[in-house]
Amino acid sequence: MKYLFRSLSYTVLMLFLISLLSFGAIHMAPNSFMGGELNPNMTPEAVAQLRAVYGLDKPLLQQYADWVVNLSQLNFGISFVSGAQVSGVVAERLPVTLWMNVVAMAVTFVLSLWMGIRAALRYGKTTDRALIQLSLVSFAMPSYYLALVLMLFLGFVLGWFPLSGLHSLEPPEGIGYYLDMAHHLTLPIAVMVFVGVGSLTLYVRSLTIEILKSDYIYFARARGISEVRIIRYYILPNLLPPIVTMLGLSLPGLIGGSVILESIFGIEGMGQLFYLSAMSRDYPVIMGILMMSAFLTLIGNQIADAILLKLNPFVKR
């Protein structure tokens, strides 16, 4: 209970600090939705009226206080662009982004473990060198460039995958609806996996090499224990705690990368919504997405800490 209370207190404090900094940074940005920079047809009288309707004529601290009060009631405000409730707009876009990141993280985790352990067990050999080169290419590859290359060759030239969107113009019903969605999401998820697998593979390889130098590995091999059992009972239990910690720290990068990929592939997810809202200076939607992303990131880190405690009970709570 003490650990749980401390974790919840940390989460609430971090959400408060993130909201405070984000709110101030957004309102200090040049141009605004209510100004003539984005809409030259707006008259000064119309601008003043809209600012009064949305409470933007109040002092900044008063605006923040009102926003916090509304947030405590799970009310993120109303979008300047569409006039819809921000909570409904974000809830509609969230599942796509969430599933993309969950699937990409799971595939990245499995591939990185397999590649990193295999490279370490074949240290200095052709397999090790090949996997290192592949990991370095992955580590240095910009996601937007790889997305454009895959769209050109696999989508345009070969026609294996759709270039954009989440569904076909006339999506099938039943199970075909979800298969069609998976077909559209294959390329963006592949980009996320390829870009993320390199650094984690090198990290796993480095940890595995250190584990293989341990005395208990020499004793296990001297007893004739097979390589499969060594991986399962000796390497993986020592690898999982640091890997889980690293995955928890990589959550912000995964969610942030969705902004670029969803915009390139035209996927109606939370990343694309954030980009469009930032371009139009839709403050309520921007704050709603930032807070939702921060909440998911913090919860993901708390889950990673809980898994770490389960894997390594000697870690202090």
N, C-alpha and C positions, 0 to 999 in steps of 0.2 A: 504493500500500500504506500509505503514511503517513496519507493522508486516511482510508482505510478503518479503520485502527487507531484513529485519533482519534474517528471516528464511533461505532465500537463501544464504545469506552471511555466516551464521553459517554452512550450509551444505557444501559449498565450502571450508571453512576453515578446517572443520573436515576431508573432503576427502583428502585435502593436507597433513594434519598431519598423517593420516592413511597411505597414500601412502609412505610418507617419512620414517616412522618407519618400515613399512612392507618391503620396498625395502632394507633398511639397514639390517634388521634381516635376510632376505632370503640370502643375499650375504655373511653374516657372518657365516652361517650354515656350518658345516663340510661336506666335499665331494662336488662334483659338477658333472653336466652332462658331462662336457668336460674332466673331470679328469679320471685317470685310476682306481679310486676306483669303479666306476659303470660299466666301460667297460675296462677290462684289455687288450683288443686287440688294443686299441687306441695307436698309436705311438705319440711321442712328436711333430713330424712335423704335423701330422693330427690334434692334439689338438690345436696347435698354429694357424693353418689355420682356423679351426672352430671358435676359439675365435675371430679372425679377422673378419670373415664373420658376426658374430652376434654382433660385437662391444664390446665383453667382455674384449678386451685388453686395452680399454680406462680406465682412472681413474673413480672411482665409482661415483663421482659427475657428471662427464660428461655423464656417462651412465644414471643416473637419469634424467638429463636435457633432453637428447634425448628421453627418455621414456615419459616424461611429454609432450614434443612437439608432439610426435606421439599420445598420449592419447587425446590431444586437438582436434585431427582430427579423434577421435574414432577409432584409430588404436592401438590395444593391442599387436601387434607384431606377430611373427610366432612361432609356437610350435617347440621345439627342437626335440620332439619324432616323431610327425606325419608330420611336415612341413606344416601344414594347418594354416590358419589365426585363431588366438585365438578368435577373436570376433565371427567367425562362429561356432567354437567348443563350446564356452560358450552359444551362442544363441540356439544351438541345444539341449543342456542339461538343460537349465534353466527352460523351461515350466514344466517339470516333478517335479523338486524340488519345484518350486513356487506353483504349485497346491497342492502338498502334504502338504506344510506348511499352505496354506490358508485354506484347508479343515480341517486339524488338529486343527488350531487355532479356527475356527468357532465352531466345535464340542466341543472343550475344553471350550470355552466361555459359550455355552449354558448349558452344563452339570454342570460346576462349579457354575453358577448362581442357577440352580435348586437345586443342592445338598447343597450348602451353605445356601440358604434361608430356605430350608426345615429343615436342621439341627438346624438353629437358632430358627425357630418357634417351634421346638420340643425340646427345650433346656433341657438337663438333662434326657431325656427319651431314650428309647431303640433305636429309629431311629437316634437320635443325636449321641449316642455312636457308633453305627454301622458305620455311615458315617464318623465319626472322625477316627476310626480304618482303614477304607478303604482309607481315604486320607493320613494317615500316611504311609500305605503300598505303596501307589502310590508315595509319596514323597521320600521314601527310596529306591525305586526299580530302579536298573541300567537298562538303556534302552537295552544294549546289552544282558543282562541276560534274560530279558523278551522276547526279540526277539528270542533268541535260544529256550526258553521254548515253545513259541507259534509255532515256526517252527517244533519242535519235536512232539507235541501233535496234533495240528490242521492241520499241513501240512504232517508230515510223518506217524503218527499213524492213524489218522482219514481220512486223505486225502481230507479235505474240501477245503484247499487253496494251491496254488502252493508255492514251497519253495523259488524260486528266479526268477528273471527276470521281465520284464515289459509286455511281451506278450507271448502267447503260440507259439509253434514251427510253427504252421500254424494258425495264427489268423483269425477269420472270418471277413467278410467285413461289411460295413455299421455300424449300431448301435451296432452290435455284437463286433466290434473292440474296441469300448470304454467300453463296458461291460466287455470284457476280460481284458482290462487294469485296470478297477476298481476292478476286482476280484484279480488281482495280487497285487494291492496297498492296499488291505484291511488290511493285517497284519501289514505292516509298519506304516500305519496311526493309527491303533489301539494301537500300541506301543507308538507312539507320544502322543496320547490322554491320555492314562492311566498314563504315566509318568508325563504329564503336569497338569492333572486335580487336583492332590492332594493339591499342595501348593495354587492354586487359590481358591479351595473350602474352605480351612481353612481361607484364607483371607476374602472371602465373608462372611463366617459364623461370623467372628469376627466383621466385619463392620455392619452386620445385627443386631447382638446382641446390639451393641451400639445404632443403630437407634431405635430399639424396646424400649429402655429406655427413648426415648424422650417424651416430654409432648404431642406433637401432635398425637403420636400413642395412648396414653391413652385416649385423647379426642375422637379420631376416633373410638376406640373400645367402649367407653361409649355411643357414638351416634348410636351404632349398625351397623357400617359399616362392611361389610363382609371381610373375610380374603383375598379373591381374589382382591378386590378393594384396600385394604390396601397395598398389594404387588405391585399392578400396579401403584397407584397414590402416595404412600408415601415411599415405600422402594426402588423400582427400580430407581426413579429419583435421589435419594441420593447415590445409589450404583454405578451407571454407570460412573461418572467422575473418581473416583479412580481406578475402574476396567480397564477403557480404558487406563489410564496412565500406569498401571502395564502391560497390554498387549503390549503396545509400548516398554516397557523396556525388555520384554521377547523375542523380535524378534531375537536378536543375538543368544540366546540359541537354538531357534527352528532351525535356519539355520545351526548352528554348529552341532546340533544333527543329521542332515541329513548326515553328513560325515560318522558317524558310521553305521546308519541304511541302507543307500544305499550300503555300502560296504558289510554288512552282507547279505542283501537280493539280492544283485547283480543287483540293479536298476541303469540303465545308466542315472544318474542325475548329477547335479553339485557337490554334495557331494562326490560321487565315483570318479569323475574326479579330484577333489581336492586331494583326497587321493593318487591316482595313480601318479598325477603330483608331489606331495611332495616326494613320494618314488623315482621317477626318476630325481628329481631336475629340473623339467621343469619350469624355472623361469618365462617366459612370461605367461604361463597358470596359474601359481600360483597367479601372480599379477593381471591377469585379473579376476580371481574368487574372490580374496580378494576385489578388487575395486567394482565389481558388488554386492557382499554381503554387503559391507559397504554402497553403494549407496541405496540398497533396505532397509537396516536397518534405515538409516537416513530419507529416504522418508516415511517409515512406522511410524517413530516417529513424523514427521511433520504432517502426516495425523491424528495420534492420538491426537496431540495438537489441530488441527483444529476441530476435533470432540469434544474435551473437551471444546473448546470455544463455540461450538454450544450448548452443554449440560449445560454449566455453564457460562453465559455471564458476570458474575461478576469477572471472572479470568482476570487478567491484561494481555494485549497484549504486 
